[in-house]
């Protein structure tokens, strides 16, 4: 897999975390705390993946 593809995957996971957080913050689809926990999990997961693939976030 190319370096640009790895960067795209890590960025996409971070973006998903942001979207989940904002949906939890501004809607009643699920609670704020659930959105925050899922978003933190996405951000931590993207950081771990970036470290594993040796790319800078």
N, C-alpha and C positions, 0 to 999 in steps of 0.2 A: 504494500500500500504506500502511496506517495505521501510525502510530508504535508502537502496541501490538503489531501484527503483527511489525514489525521487531525489537522487543525480545524477542518470543517466539522468533523464529528464532535470534537471537544467543544467547539463554539455552539453547535446545535444543542448539545446537552445543557450547556449553560443557559441558552435561550429558553429551552423548555422549562428550566427551573424558574426563570424570571416570569414566564407566562403563567405558570401554576401559582406563583406567589401573587401576581396581580389579580388573577381570577379569584383567589381566596380572599384577597383584600377588598375588592370592589363588588363582588356578587355574593349571593347566598347559596351558590352551588355546593359548597362545603365550607367549613369554618375557617377562620383566619389561621388558627393554630395548625390545622391539618395542612393547609397550603404552605405555611412556613416550614413545617417539618419536611414536607416533600421537596420543597425548593432547596433547603439546606442539603438534603440527601443528593439531589441532582448536582449541586455545586461542588460538594465534596467528591462525588463520583467523577465529575469532570476533571477535578484537580488530580485525583489519583490516576486517572487514565492519561492525563497529560504527562504526569511524572513517569509513568510506565513507558509511554511512547517517546519520552525524552524530547518533548517540545515545550516551548515557553508559552504560557497563557498570556 
